[in-house]
Amino acid sequence: MEISIRNLVHLIVQLTRYEGEVRWDTTKPNGQPRRALDTSKAARLFDFRARTPLEEGLRGTIAWYEEIRRRRAVTCEDPVGETARKRG
């Protein structure tokens, strides 16, 4: 699936519920305006075909990332758990 970088950023902003400002560096206009992968070689060499739509894959990746951050925050804020690890 081909998507513009701007639309990809807006989709990620929406899915992550990001409320900050997105700023574009207009001094670097030579960036890649769109992203699309050619997966024909993967399909030919080992029969790979993406089955997950982009938005669904982003949702899963964001959920995974948020869970990892949550676990790390709990671990870092848990002095009893930290003490137990140091003894252990």
A tleap script that builds the chain and sets N, CA, C and O, in Angstrom:
source leaprc.protein.ff14SB
mol = sequence {
  NMET GLU ILE SER ILE ARG ASN LEU VAL HIE
  LEU ILE VAL GLN LEU THR ARG TYR GLU GLY
  GLU VAL ARG TRP ASP THR THR LYS PRO ASN
  GLY GLN PRO ARG ARG ALA LEU ASP THR SER
  LYS ALA ALA ARG LEU PHE ASP PHE ARG ALA
  ARG THR PRO LEU GLU GLU GLY LEU ARG GLY
  THR ILE ALA TRP TYR GLU GLU ILE ARG ARG
  ARG ARG ALA VAL THR CYS GLU ASP PRO VAL
  GLY GLU THR ALA ARG LYS ARG CGLY
}
set mol.1.N position { 0.843 -1.176 0.000 }
set mol.1.CA position { 0.000 0.000 0.000 }
set mol.1.C position { 0.887 1.236 0.000 }
set mol.1.O position { 1.813 1.340 0.804 }
set mol.2.N position { 0.612 2.147 -0.876 }
set mol.2.CA position { 1.348 3.406 -0.918 }
set mol.2.C position { 0.594 4.443 -0.100 }
set mol.2.O position { -0.632 4.534 -0.169 }
set mol.3.N position { 1.345 5.228 0.680 }
set mol.3.CA position { 0.736 6.273 1.508 }
set mol.3.C position { 1.699 7.446 1.575 }
set mol.3.O position { 2.915 7.264 1.630 }
set mol.4.N position { 1.150 8.642 1.570 }
set mol.4.CA position { 2.020 9.813 1.708 }
set mol.4.C position { 2.534 9.868 3.148 }
set mol.4.O position { 1.869 9.410 4.077 }
set mol.5.N position { 3.709 10.427 3.311 }
set mol.5.CA position { 4.280 10.558 4.650 }
set mol.5.C position { 3.349 11.410 5.511 }
set mol.5.O position { 3.137 11.100 6.684 }
set mol.6.N position { 2.801 12.461 4.949 }
set mol.6.CA position { 1.870 13.325 5.689 }
set mol.6.C position { 0.653 12.526 6.170 }
set mol.6.O position { 0.256 12.641 7.330 }
set mol.7.N position { 0.067 11.724 5.290 }
set mol.7.CA position { -1.099 10.923 5.694 }
set mol.7.C position { -0.722 9.858 6.711 }
set mol.7.O position { -1.507 9.556 7.610 }
set mol.8.N position { 0.468 9.286 6.582 }
set mol.8.CA position { 0.929 8.302 7.562 }
set mol.8.C position { 1.080 8.947 8.938 }
set mol.8.O position { 0.661 8.378 9.945 }
set mol.9.N position { 1.675 10.128 8.974 }
set mol.9.CA position { 1.830 10.846 10.249 }
set mol.9.C position { 0.464 11.144 10.849 }
set mol.9.O position { 0.256 10.946 12.046 }
set mol.10.N position { -0.463 11.614 10.035 }
set mol.10.CA position { -1.801 11.925 10.552 }
set mol.10.C position { -2.497 10.672 11.074 }
set mol.10.O position { -3.204 10.735 12.080 }
set mol.11.N position { -2.311 9.555 10.416 }
set mol.11.CA position { -2.899 8.298 10.883 }
set mol.11.C position { -2.302 7.882 12.222 }
set mol.11.O position { -3.031 7.476 13.127 }
set mol.12.N position { -0.989 7.981 12.353 }
set mol.12.CA position { -0.329 7.628 13.611 }
set mol.12.C position { -0.769 8.576 14.725 }
set mol.12.O position { -0.997 8.142 15.854 }
set mol.13.N position { -0.887 9.858 14.417 }
set mol.13.CA position { -1.364 10.833 15.403 }
set mol.13.C position { -2.756 10.429 15.887 }
set mol.13.O position { -3.027 10.432 17.088 }
set mol.14.N position { -3.617 10.088 14.965 }
set mol.14.CA position { -4.986 9.680 15.306 }
set mol.14.C position { -4.990 8.415 16.159 }
set mol.14.O position { -5.668 8.365 17.186 }
set mol.15.N position { -4.248 7.403 15.750 }
set mol.15.CA position { -4.262 6.120 16.456 }
set mol.15.C position { -3.624 6.189 17.848 }
set mol.15.O position { -4.005 5.442 18.749 }
set mol.16.N position { -2.658 7.083 18.013 }
set mol.16.CA position { -1.986 7.211 19.311 }
set mol.16.C position { -2.657 8.242 20.206 }
set mol.16.O position { -2.270 8.417 21.362 }
set mol.17.N position { -3.668 8.929 19.665 }
set mol.17.CA position { -4.354 9.981 20.413 }
set mol.17.C position { -3.370 11.086 20.821 }
set mol.17.O position { -3.507 11.687 21.887 }
set mol.18.N position { -2.394 11.341 19.972 }
set mol.18.CA position { -1.393 12.375 20.222 }
set mol.18.C position { -2.063 13.731 20.111 }
set mol.18.O position { -2.754 14.006 19.130 }
set mol.19.N position { -1.863 14.578 21.108 }
set mol.19.CA position { -2.506 15.896 21.112 }
set mol.19.C position { -1.509 17.031 20.925 }
set mol.19.O position { -1.884 18.201 20.988 }
set mol.20.N position { -0.258 16.700 20.698 }
set mol.20.CA position { 0.751 17.731 20.497 }
set mol.20.C position { 0.724 18.260 19.077 }
set mol.20.O position { -0.150 17.924 18.278 }
set mol.21.N position { 1.689 19.081 18.794 }
set mol.21.CA position { 1.795 19.700 17.481 }
set mol.21.C position { 2.752 18.885 16.604 }
set mol.21.O position { 3.805 18.442 17.063 }
set mol.22.N position { 2.381 18.699 15.371 }
set mol.22.CA position { 3.275 18.081 14.390 }
set mol.22.C position { 3.888 19.224 13.598 }
set mol.22.O position { 3.179 20.022 12.985 }
set mol.23.N position { 5.207 19.294 13.615 }
set mol.23.CA position { 5.888 20.359 12.879 }
set mol.23.C position { 6.692 19.738 11.752 }
set mol.23.O position { 7.404 18.754 11.952 }
set mol.24.N position { 6.574 20.314 10.574 }
set mol.24.CA position { 7.277 19.850 9.390 }
set mol.24.C position { 8.464 20.763 9.152 }
set mol.24.O position { 8.335 21.985 9.226 }
set mol.25.N position { 9.610 20.184 8.870 }
set mol.25.CA position { 10.810 20.962 8.577 }
set mol.25.C position { 10.806 21.288 7.091 }
set mol.25.O position { 11.250 20.487 6.269 }
set mol.26.N position { 10.309 22.450 6.760 }
set mol.26.CA position { 10.173 22.837 5.357 }
set mol.26.C position { 11.508 23.225 4.724 }
set mol.26.O position { 11.569 23.492 3.524 }
set mol.27.N position { 12.582 23.259 5.526 }
set mol.27.CA position { 13.902 23.535 4.950 }
set mol.27.C position { 14.480 22.287 4.301 }
set mol.27.O position { 15.527 22.351 3.655 }
set mol.28.N position { 13.818 21.169 4.464 }
set mol.28.CA position { 14.292 19.915 3.883 }
set mol.28.C position { 13.204 19.333 2.966 }
set mol.28.O position { 12.606 18.299 3.264 }
set mol.29.N position { 12.967 20.023 1.852 }
set mol.29.CA position { 11.887 19.579 0.966 }
set mol.29.C position { 12.225 18.349 0.136 }
set mol.29.O position { 11.363 17.844 -0.582 }
set mol.30.N position { 13.447 17.859 0.214 }
set mol.30.CA position { 13.840 16.731 -0.624 }
set mol.30.C position { 13.570 15.378 0.029 }
set mol.30.O position { 14.055 14.350 -0.443 }
set mol.31.N position { 12.807 15.378 1.099 }
set mol.31.CA position { 12.485 14.122 1.753 }
set mol.31.C position { 11.578 13.269 0.896 }
set mol.31.O position { 11.068 13.721 -0.129 }
set mol.32.N position { 11.383 12.052 1.313 }
set mol.32.CA position { 10.543 11.132 0.559 }
set mol.32.C position { 9.073 11.507 0.770 }
set mol.32.O position { 8.591 11.445 1.901 }
set mol.33.N position { 8.356 11.891 -0.273 }
set mol.33.CA position { 6.973 12.337 -0.093 }
set mol.33.C position { 5.992 11.194 0.169 }
set mol.33.O position { 4.956 11.392 0.804 }
set mol.34.N position { 6.325 9.992 -0.325 }
set mol.34.CA position { 5.439 8.842 -0.134 }
set mol.34.C position { 6.276 7.610 0.174 }
set mol.34.O position { 7.472 7.557 -0.113 }
set mol.35.N position { 5.623 6.637 0.757 }
set mol.35.CA position { 6.311 5.395 1.090 }
set mol.35.C position { 5.512 4.243 0.505 }
set mol.35.O position { 4.303 4.141 0.718 }
set mol.36.N position { 6.193 3.382 -0.229 }
set mol.36.CA position { 5.582 2.163 -0.765 }
set mol.36.C position { 6.686 1.128 -0.892 }
set mol.36.O position { 7.774 1.432 -1.383 }
set mol.37.N position { 6.417 -0.068 -0.459 }
set mol.37.CA position { 7.403 -1.142 -0.553 }
set mol.37.C position { 7.088 -2.054 -1.726 }
set mol.37.O position { 5.927 -2.335 -2.022 }
set mol.38.N position { 8.120 -2.501 -2.372 }
set mol.38.CA position { 7.959 -3.491 -3.435 }
set mol.38.C position { 8.234 -4.855 -2.800 }
set mol.38.O position { 9.384 -5.207 -2.536 }
set mol.39.N position { 7.185 -5.605 -2.563 }
set mol.39.CA position { 7.333 -6.906 -1.909 }
set mol.39.C position { 7.341 -8.061 -2.908 }
set mol.39.O position { 7.211 -9.220 -2.515 }
set mol.40.N position { 7.492 -7.753 -4.189 }
set mol.40.CA position { 7.452 -8.807 -5.207 }
set mol.40.C position { 8.592 -9.812 -5.026 }
set mol.40.O position { 8.406 -11.004 -5.272 }
set mol.41.N position { 9.769 -9.347 -4.601 }
set mol.41.CA position { 10.891 -10.262 -4.396 }
set mol.41.C position { 10.600 -11.224 -3.240 }
set mol.41.O position { 10.891 -12.416 -3.331 }
set mol.42.N position { 10.025 -10.699 -2.158 }
set mol.42.CA position { 9.664 -11.555 -1.020 }
set mol.42.C position { 8.601 -12.564 -1.440 }
set mol.42.O position { 8.643 -13.723 -1.028 }
set mol.43.N position { 7.654 -12.128 -2.253 }
set mol.43.CA position { 6.612 -13.044 -2.732 }
set mol.43.C position { 7.222 -14.130 -3.610 }
set mol.43.O position { 6.859 -15.301 -3.505 }
set mol.44.N position { 8.142 -13.738 -4.467 }
set mol.44.CA position { 8.766 -14.684 -5.392 }
set mol.44.C position { 9.690 -15.659 -4.664 }
set mol.44.O position { 9.668 -16.857 -4.947 }
set mol.45.N position { 10.507 -15.156 -3.723 }
set mol.45.CA position { 11.517 -16.002 -3.078 }
set mol.45.C position { 10.972 -16.899 -1.981 }
set mol.45.O position { 11.391 -18.050 -1.857 }
set mol.46.N position { 10.043 -16.387 -1.185 }
set mol.46.CA position { 9.534 -17.249 -0.111 }
set mol.46.C position { 8.036 -17.086 0.131 }
set mol.46.O position { 7.545 -17.265 1.245 }
set mol.47.N position { 7.334 -16.748 -0.927 }
set mol.47.CA position { 5.870 -16.741 -0.939 }
set mol.47.C position { 5.264 -15.855 0.147 }
set mol.47.O position { 4.214 -16.184 0.699 }
set mol.48.N position { 5.921 -14.730 0.456 }
set mol.48.CA position { 5.397 -13.796 1.446 }
set mol.48.C position { 4.407 -12.844 0.797 }
set mol.48.O position { 4.677 -12.255 -0.249 }
set mol.49.N position { 3.268 -12.708 1.434 }
set mol.49.CA position { 2.288 -11.713 1.044 }
set mol.49.C position { 1.701 -11.131 2.321 }
set mol.49.O position { 1.216 -11.864 3.183 }
set mol.50.N position { 1.748 -9.809 2.437 }
set mol.50.CA position { 1.198 -9.160 3.628 }
set mol.50.C position { -0.298 -9.412 3.705 }
set mol.50.O position { -1.025 -9.242 2.726 }
set mol.51.N position { -0.737 -9.813 4.868 }
set mol.51.CA position { -2.161 -10.076 5.063 }
set mol.51.C position { -2.792 -9.090 6.040 }
set mol.51.O position { -4.009 -9.089 6.227 }
set mol.52.N position { -1.970 -8.256 6.659 }
set mol.52.CA position { -2.470 -7.309 7.649 }
set mol.52.C position { -2.565 -5.921 7.028 }
set mol.52.O position { -1.567 -5.384 6.547 }
set mol.53.N position { -3.756 -5.344 7.036 }
set mol.53.CA position { -3.895 -3.980 6.522 }
set mol.53.C position { -3.050 -2.998 7.358 }
set mol.53.O position { -2.809 -3.230 8.542 }
set mol.54.N position { -2.613 -1.921 6.736 }
set mol.54.CA position { -1.737 -0.958 7.387 }
set mol.54.C position { -2.296 -0.474 8.725 }
set mol.54.O position { -1.603 -0.542 9.740 }
set mol.55.N position { -3.520 0.006 8.741 }
set mol.55.CA position { -4.086 0.556 9.979 }
set mol.55.C position { -4.145 -0.501 11.081 }
set mol.55.O position { -3.843 -0.207 12.238 }
set mol.56.N position { -4.525 -1.712 10.735 }
set mol.56.CA position { -4.576 -2.793 11.724 }
set mol.56.C position { -3.178 -3.096 12.276 }
set mol.56.O position { -3.010 -3.307 13.477 }
set mol.57.N position { -2.189 -3.115 11.396 }
set mol.57.CA position { -0.817 -3.356 11.832 }
set mol.57.C position { -0.308 -2.246 12.731 }
set mol.57.O position { 0.369 -2.511 13.724 }
set mol.58.N position { -0.628 -1.000 12.391 }
set mol.58.CA position { -0.232 0.125 13.241 }
set mol.58.C position { -0.908 0.034 14.602 }
set mol.58.O position { -0.269 0.264 15.629 }
set mol.59.N position { -2.193 -0.300 14.616 }
set mol.59.CA position { -2.908 -0.447 15.903 }
set mol.59.C position { -2.223 -1.500 16.779 }
set mol.59.O position { -2.018 -1.281 17.973 }
set mol.60.N position { -1.873 -2.631 16.188 }
set mol.60.CA position { -1.207 -3.691 16.944 }
set mol.60.C position { 0.159 -3.264 17.447 }
set mol.60.O position { 0.521 -3.556 18.587 }
set mol.61.N position { 0.912 -2.583 16.617 }
set mol.61.CA position { 2.247 -2.110 17.010 }
set mol.61.C position { 2.142 -1.077 18.116 }
set mol.61.O position { 2.922 -1.116 19.068 }
set mol.62.N position { 1.198 -0.159 18.011 }
set mol.62.CA position { 1.007 0.859 19.042 }
set mol.62.C position { 0.581 0.213 20.356 }
set mol.62.O position { 1.080 0.589 21.417 }
set mol.63.N position { -0.328 -0.751 20.302 }
set mol.63.CA position { -0.767 -1.448 21.518 }
set mol.63.C position { 0.405 -2.171 22.167 }
set mol.63.O position { 0.552 -2.131 23.389 }
set mol.64.N position { 1.238 -2.829 21.373 }
set mol.64.CA position { 2.421 -3.523 21.896 }
set mol.64.C position { 3.364 -2.526 22.579 }
set mol.64.O position { 3.834 -2.766 23.691 }
set mol.65.N position { 3.633 -1.408 21.902 }
set mol.65.CA position { 4.543 -0.402 22.425 }
set mol.65.C position { 4.004 0.190 23.734 }
set mol.65.O position { 4.750 0.353 24.700 }
set mol.66.N position { 2.713 0.506 23.759 }
set mol.66.CA position { 2.118 1.063 24.978 }
set mol.66.C position { 2.181 0.073 26.132 }
set mol.66.O position { 2.391 0.475 27.277 }
set mol.67.N position { 2.002 -1.205 25.852 }
set mol.67.CA position { 2.095 -2.235 26.900 }
set mol.67.C position { 3.515 -2.328 27.440 }
set mol.67.O position { 3.707 -2.424 28.652 }
set mol.68.N position { 4.508 -2.302 26.565 }
set mol.68.CA position { 5.906 -2.345 26.999 }
set mol.68.C position { 6.221 -1.129 27.865 }
set mol.68.O position { 6.858 -1.264 28.910 }
set mol.69.N position { 5.786 0.043 27.448 }
set mol.69.CA position { 6.019 1.261 28.249 }
set mol.69.C position { 5.325 1.170 29.594 }
set mol.69.O position { 5.886 1.576 30.611 }
set mol.70.N position { 4.112 0.641 29.612 }
set mol.70.CA position { 3.367 0.496 30.870 }
set mol.70.C position { 4.111 -0.434 31.814 }
set mol.70.O position { 4.257 -0.138 32.999 }
set mol.71.N position { 4.583 -1.561 31.286 }
set mol.71.CA position { 5.314 -2.519 32.125 }
set mol.71.C position { 6.587 -1.905 32.679 }
set mol.71.O position { 6.906 -2.097 33.852 }
set mol.72.N position { 7.313 -1.176 31.858 }
set mol.72.CA position { 8.550 -0.548 32.322 }
set mol.72.C position { 8.263 0.513 33.367 }
set mol.72.O position { 9.014 0.648 34.333 }
set mol.73.N position { 7.187 1.268 33.188 }
set mol.73.CA position { 6.833 2.308 34.160 }
set mol.73.C position { 6.476 1.677 35.499 }
set mol.73.O position { 6.880 2.178 36.548 }
set mol.74.N position { 5.726 0.586 35.473 }
set mol.74.CA position { 5.353 -0.099 36.709 }
set mol.74.C position { 6.600 -0.642 37.389 }
set mol.74.O position { 6.752 -0.508 38.603 }
set mol.75.N position { 7.486 -1.250 36.625 }
set mol.75.CA position { 8.721 -1.805 37.177 }
set mol.75.C position { 9.587 -0.710 37.791 }
set mol.75.O position { 10.129 -0.884 38.882 }
set mol.76.N position { 9.720 0.413 37.098 }
set mol.76.CA position { 10.565 1.504 37.585 }
set mol.76.C position { 9.979 2.183 38.800 }
set mol.76.O position { 10.727 2.707 39.626 }
set mol.77.N position { 8.667 2.192 38.935 }
set mol.77.CA position { 8.024 2.880 40.042 }
set mol.77.C position { 7.757 1.957 41.219 }
set mol.77.O position { 7.198 2.405 42.219 }
set mol.78.N position { 8.128 0.706 41.141 }
set mol.78.CA position { 7.804 -0.280 42.175 }
set mol.78.C position { 9.029 -0.549 43.042 }
set mol.78.O position { 9.821 -1.431 42.712 }
set mol.79.N position { 9.209 0.187 44.144 }
set mol.79.CA position { 10.406 -0.008 44.958 }
set mol.79.C position { 10.488 -1.394 45.582 }
set mol.79.O position { 11.587 -1.911 45.782 }
set mol.80.N position { 9.360 -2.002 45.890 }
set mol.80.CA position { 9.387 -3.351 46.455 }
set mol.80.C position { 9.891 -4.339 45.419 }
set mol.80.O position { 10.716 -5.202 45.720 }
set mol.81.N position { 9.398 -4.211 44.216 }
set mol.81.CA position { 9.861 -5.080 43.139 }
set mol.81.C position { 11.343 -4.881 42.877 }
set mol.81.O position { 12.064 -5.849 42.635 }
set mol.82.N position { 11.802 -3.653 42.920 }
set mol.82.CA position { 13.217 -3.353 42.696 }
set mol.82.C position { 14.065 -3.976 43.804 }
set mol.82.O position { 15.111 -4.569 43.537 }
set mol.83.N position { 13.613 -3.840 45.026 }
set mol.83.CA position { 14.353 -4.429 46.155 }
set mol.83.C position { 14.427 -5.940 46.008 }
set mol.83.O position { 15.474 -6.542 46.246 }
set mol.84.N position { 13.326 -6.545 45.618 }
set mol.84.CA position { 13.294 -7.996 45.448 }
set mol.84.C position { 14.249 -8.417 44.346 }
set mol.84.O position { 14.915 -9.444 44.479 }
set mol.85.N position { 14.338 -7.661 43.264 }
set mol.85.CA position { 15.252 -8.004 42.184 }
set mol.85.C position { 16.699 -7.895 42.641 }
set mol.85.O position { 17.524 -8.738 42.288 }
set mol.86.N position { 17.016 -6.873 43.418 }
set mol.86.CA position { 18.380 -6.683 43.883 }
set mol.86.C position { 18.819 -7.838 44.789 }
set mol.86.O position { 19.974 -8.264 44.752 }
set mol.87.N position { 17.887 -8.334 45.597 }
set mol.87.CA position { 18.229 -9.463 46.492 }
set mol.87.C position { 18.364 -10.763 45.721 }
set mol.87.O position { 19.148 -11.639 46.086 }
set mol.88.N position { 17.596 -10.875 44.658 }
set mol.88.CA position { 17.397 -12.105 44.006 }
set mol.88.C position { 18.306 -12.712 43.116 }
set mol.88.O position { 18.034 -13.794 42.597 }
savepdb mol mol.pdb
quit
